[in-house]
């Protein structure tokens, strides 16, 4: 696992939290929730690609 992945996830979290706070304070809670869900989906897509590459390397290691 690369350190860049951790920095990407942290950056997404910071950006999403700032946007959510701005939207909630302006009275747009629904858009804030959409921003949070979009950030969650982006983070999950990053993690899922890493898990997929982990399973591929395990399959090649054991010759499955």
HUCORMO-V650696 format. One record per helix or strand of 2 or more residues. SS is the DSSP state (@ for helix, = for strand). FROM is the first residue (numbers start at 1). TO is the last residue. If there is no record, write none. Layout:
# HUCORMO-V650696
[[SS FROM TO] [SS FROM TO]]
This chain:
# HUCORMO-V650696
[[@ 3 25] [@ 29 62]]
